[in-house]
């Protein structure tokens, strides 16, 4: 047996010992309860789903309008997050300026801010009488609240931090010497970013974009506060679920299943990235 094989044997043996080592009962019981707590609602959703009427539920006009609006608005919100969030992530990761830690905290604030509070803040900032919205209305005739554009703004507000965090982490892990080498060869900082850095961090951008898209698709609080709940114009899938739950629980379950499938697809798409990071 070679040295490589001998070096690999203890590693594989330790893995087997960790795999078969008995878990302490005080840890095992809460872990199983926690697992059941997380899985039981999802299983209940599958058990109580109206499988026979599901095709009719999902092909109704109201459901199709909500689904179409959700897909379009989430995609547009992700596009806005990419255009604004990638440069912001680069600024946080590659430059040093006073108050950078405070700016990073502000960028991540929508992650922990209650979505309804975010919607109220958007109204105060971009509403017709808002700090910026009054000028948008008087100068350009642009009104964002209770419009489809308002849905995109609300979703981008809550989704962009996911992309910024993902891209910033990827930038910090990437070797900056490639950019420095490009600049010493005469390339500008922007050219070095576009031709060197961007291809290096493409997987992180893709992962952040998927997370941002999924977060935008599931946004509820900021959307209903800032954009309202008007069918065909601002009623997205989560809002349609909330409305259907009051009158047609089967339709609410059907819509929830669609969002569940999308969430599983997002997790499956990011699985390789997570497995690579944990290995």
C-alpha positions as CSV (number, residue, x, y, z in Angstrom):
1,X,0.0,0.0,0.0
2,X,1.4,3.3,-1.0
3,X,1.9,6.4,1.3
4,X,-1.2,8.0,-0.4
5,X,-3.3,5.0,0.4
6,X,-1.9,4.9,3.9
7,X,-2.7,8.6,4.4
8,X,-6.2,8.0,3.1
9,X,-6.9,5.1,5.4
10,X,-7.0,7.0,8.7
11,X,-9.2,9.7,7.1
12,X,-11.8,7.2,5.8
13,X,-11.6,5.3,9.1
14,X,-12.3,8.5,11.1
15,X,-15.3,9.2,8.9
16,X,-16.7,5.8,9.6
17,X,-16.2,6.2,13.3
18,X,-18.0,9.6,13.2
19,X,-20.8,8.0,11.2
20,X,-21.4,5.1,13.5
21,X,-20.7,6.8,16.8
22,X,-23.8,6.9,18.9
23,X,-25.3,10.4,19.4
24,X,-25.9,11.4,23.0
25,X,-29.6,11.1,24.0
26,X,-29.9,14.7,25.3
27,X,-28.8,15.9,21.8
28,X,-30.6,13.2,19.7
29,X,-34.1,13.8,21.1
30,X,-34.2,17.6,20.6
31,X,-32.6,17.1,17.1
32,X,-35.4,14.7,16.1
33,X,-38.1,17.0,17.5
34,X,-36.5,19.9,15.6
35,X,-36.5,17.9,12.4
36,X,-40.1,16.9,12.9
37,X,-41.0,20.5,13.7
38,X,-39.6,21.6,10.4
39,X,-40.9,18.8,8.2
40,X,-44.4,18.3,9.7
41,X,-45.9,21.4,8.1
42,X,-44.5,20.5,4.7
43,X,-45.8,17.0,5.0
44,X,-49.2,18.3,6.1
45,X,-49.2,20.5,3.0
46,X,-48.6,17.5,0.8
47,X,-51.1,15.3,2.6
48,X,-53.9,17.8,2.5
49,X,-53.3,18.9,-1.1
50,X,-56.3,18.6,-3.4
51,X,-54.5,16.4,-5.9
52,X,-57.6,15.7,-8.0
53,X,-58.6,19.3,-8.5
54,X,-55.0,20.6,-8.6
55,X,-54.9,20.9,-12.5
56,X,-58.1,22.9,-12.5
57,X,-56.9,25.1,-9.6
58,X,-53.6,25.9,-11.3
59,X,-55.1,26.7,-14.7
60,X,-57.6,29.2,-13.4
61,X,-57.3,32.8,-14.7
62,X,-56.6,34.3,-11.2
63,X,-53.8,31.8,-10.4
64,X,-52.2,32.1,-13.8
65,X,-52.2,35.9,-13.5
66,X,-50.6,35.8,-10.1
67,X,-48.0,33.2,-11.2
68,X,-47.2,35.2,-14.3
69,X,-46.8,38.4,-12.4
70,X,-44.7,36.7,-9.7
71,X,-42.3,35.2,-12.3
72,X,-41.9,38.5,-14.2
73,X,-41.6,40.7,-11.1
74,X,-39.1,38.4,-9.4
75,X,-37.0,38.2,-12.5
76,X,-37.0,42.0,-12.9
77,X,-36.2,42.4,-9.2
78,X,-33.3,40.0,-9.6
79,X,-32.1,42.1,-12.6
80,X,-32.2,45.2,-10.6
81,X,-30.3,43.5,-7.8
82,X,-27.6,42.3,-10.2
83,X,-27.1,45.8,-11.7
84,X,-26.9,47.5,-8.4
85,X,-25.8,44.7,-6.0
86,X,-22.7,43.4,-7.8
87,X,-21.0,46.9,-7.9
88,X,-22.1,47.4,-4.2
89,X,-20.6,44.0,-3.3
90,X,-17.3,44.9,-5.1
91,X,-17.2,48.2,-3.2
92,X,-17.6,46.5,0.1
93,X,-15.1,43.8,-0.7
94,X,-12.4,45.6,-2.6
95,X,-12.3,49.2,-1.2
96,X,-11.5,50.6,2.1
97,X,-13.5,53.7,3.2
98,X,-14.6,55.3,6.5
99,X,-17.7,53.6,7.9
100,X,-17.5,50.5,5.6
101,X,-18.7,48.3,8.5
102,X,-21.7,50.6,9.1
103,X,-22.5,50.6,5.4
104,X,-22.4,46.8,5.4
105,X,-24.7,46.6,8.3
106,X,-27.2,48.9,6.5
107,X,-27.0,46.8,3.4
108,X,-27.9,43.7,5.4
109,X,-30.6,45.4,7.4
110,X,-33.5,44.3,5.1
111,X,-32.6,40.7,6.0
112,X,-33.7,41.2,9.6
113,X,-36.1,44.1,9.1
114,X,-39.8,43.0,9.3
115,X,-41.0,43.1,5.7
116,X,-44.0,45.3,6.6
117,X,-41.7,47.9,8.1
118,X,-39.7,47.8,4.9
119,X,-42.9,48.5,3.0
120,X,-43.7,51.4,5.2
121,X,-40.2,52.7,4.7
122,X,-40.6,52.4,0.9
123,X,-43.8,54.4,1.1
124,X,-42.1,57.2,3.1
125,X,-39.3,57.3,0.7
126,X,-40.9,56.6,-2.7
127,X,-44.6,57.3,-2.1
128,X,-46.3,60.2,-3.8
129,X,-45.6,62.4,-0.8
130,X,-42.3,60.6,0.1
131,X,-38.9,62.1,0.5
132,X,-37.9,61.1,-3.1
133,X,-41.3,60.0,-4.5
134,X,-42.7,63.6,-4.5
135,X,-39.9,64.7,-6.8
136,X,-40.4,61.6,-9.1
137,X,-44.1,62.5,-9.3
138,X,-43.7,66.2,-9.9
139,X,-40.7,66.1,-12.2
140,X,-41.3,62.9,-14.2
141,X,-44.8,61.9,-13.4
142,X,-43.6,58.6,-12.0
143,X,-45.7,56.9,-9.3
144,X,-44.4,53.7,-7.8
145,X,-46.8,52.7,-5.0
146,X,-49.7,50.3,-5.9
147,X,-48.3,49.6,-9.4
148,X,-46.5,46.7,-10.9
149,X,-43.3,48.7,-10.8
150,X,-43.8,49.1,-7.1
151,X,-43.9,45.3,-6.8
152,X,-40.5,45.1,-8.5
153,X,-39.1,47.8,-6.2
154,X,-40.4,46.1,-3.0
155,X,-39.1,42.7,-4.1
156,X,-35.7,44.2,-5.0
157,X,-35.4,45.9,-1.7
158,X,-35.8,42.7,0.3
159,X,-33.9,40.4,-2.2
160,X,-30.8,42.5,-3.0
161,X,-29.0,41.8,0.3
162,X,-28.9,38.1,-0.5
163,X,-27.0,38.8,-3.7
164,X,-24.7,41.3,-2.1
165,X,-23.7,39.0,0.7
166,X,-23.1,36.1,-1.7
167,X,-21.0,38.1,-4.1
168,X,-19.1,39.9,-1.4
169,X,-18.1,36.6,0.1
170,X,-17.0,35.3,-3.2
171,X,-15.0,38.4,-3.9
172,X,-13.2,38.1,-0.5
173,X,-12.4,34.5,-1.3
174,X,-11.0,35.4,-4.8
175,X,-7.4,36.3,-5.1
176,X,-7.1,40.0,-5.8
177,X,-3.6,39.6,-7.3
178,X,-5.2,38.7,-10.6
179,X,-6.8,42.2,-10.7
180,X,-3.6,43.8,-9.7
181,X,-1.7,42.0,-12.4
182,X,-4.2,43.2,-15.0
183,X,-3.9,46.8,-13.8
184,X,0.0,46.6,-14.0
185,X,-0.4,45.5,-17.6
186,X,-2.3,48.6,-18.4
187,X,-5.9,47.6,-17.9
188,X,-8.2,50.0,-16.0
189,X,-9.9,49.0,-12.8
190,X,-13.2,48.5,-14.6
191,X,-11.6,46.5,-17.4
192,X,-9.8,44.3,-14.8
193,X,-13.1,43.7,-13.1
194,X,-15.0,43.0,-16.3
195,X,-12.4,40.7,-17.9
196,X,-10.7,39.1,-14.9
197,X,-12.8,39.4,-11.7
198,X,-16.2,38.8,-13.2
199,X,-15.5,35.4,-14.7
200,X,-13.8,34.4,-11.4
201,X,-16.8,35.3,-9.2
202,X,-19.5,34.1,-11.7
203,X,-20.5,31.1,-9.6
204,X,-21.1,33.4,-6.6
205,X,-23.1,35.8,-8.7
206,X,-25.2,32.9,-10.0
207,X,-25.8,31.6,-6.5
208,X,-26.7,35.0,-5.2
209,X,-29.0,35.7,-8.1
210,X,-30.9,32.4,-7.5
211,X,-31.3,33.3,-3.8
212,X,-32.4,36.8,-4.6
213,X,-34.9,35.5,-7.2
214,X,-36.4,33.0,-4.7
215,X,-36.6,35.6,-2.0
216,X,-38.3,38.0,-4.4
217,X,-40.8,35.3,-5.5
218,X,-41.8,34.7,-1.9
219,X,-42.0,38.3,-0.8
220,X,-45.3,39.3,0.9
221,X,-45.1,42.0,3.6
222,X,-43.3,44.8,1.8
223,X,-45.2,44.0,-1.4
224,X,-48.7,44.2,0.1
225,X,-47.7,47.4,2.1
226,X,-46.0,49.3,-0.8
227,X,-47.8,47.9,-3.9
228,X,-51.2,46.6,-2.6
229,X,-53.1,43.6,-3.6
230,X,-54.7,44.3,-6.9
231,X,-55.4,41.2,-9.1
232,X,-53.6,41.3,-12.4
233,X,-51.5,44.3,-11.4
234,X,-49.9,43.8,-8.0
235,X,-51.2,40.5,-6.7
236,X,-48.3,38.0,-6.7
237,X,-48.4,34.4,-5.6
238,X,-47.9,34.9,-1.9
239,X,-50.6,37.6,-1.9
240,X,-52.9,35.2,-3.8
241,X,-52.3,32.5,-1.3
242,X,-53.2,34.9,1.6
243,X,-56.4,36.0,-0.2
244,X,-57.4,32.5,-1.3
245,X,-57.0,31.1,2.2
246,X,-59.9,33.2,3.4
247,X,-62.3,32.0,0.6
248,X,-60.9,28.9,-1.1
249,X,-58.5,26.9,1.0
250,X,-57.9,24.4,-1.8
251,X,-56.7,27.1,-4.1
252,X,-54.4,28.4,-1.3
253,X,-52.9,24.9,-0.9
254,X,-52.4,24.6,-4.6
255,X,-50.6,27.9,-4.8
256,X,-48.5,27.0,-1.8
257,X,-47.5,23.8,-3.6
258,X,-46.2,25.8,-6.5
259,X,-44.1,27.9,-4.2
260,X,-42.9,24.8,-2.4
261,X,-41.8,23.2,-5.7
262,X,-39.9,26.4,-6.6
263,X,-38.1,26.4,-3.3
264,X,-37.1,22.8,-3.7
265,X,-35.8,23.6,-7.2
266,X,-33.7,26.5,-5.8
267,X,-32.2,24.2,-3.1
268,X,-31.4,21.6,-5.7
269,X,-29.8,24.2,-7.9
270,X,-27.5,25.4,-5.1
271,X,-26.8,21.9,-3.8
272,X,-23.5,21.5,-5.6
273,X,-22.2,24.9,-4.3
274,X,-23.1,23.9,-0.7
275,X,-21.6,20.5,-1.0
276,X,-18.4,22.0,-2.5
277,X,-18.2,24.5,0.3
278,X,-18.7,21.8,3.0
279,X,-16.3,19.3,1.6
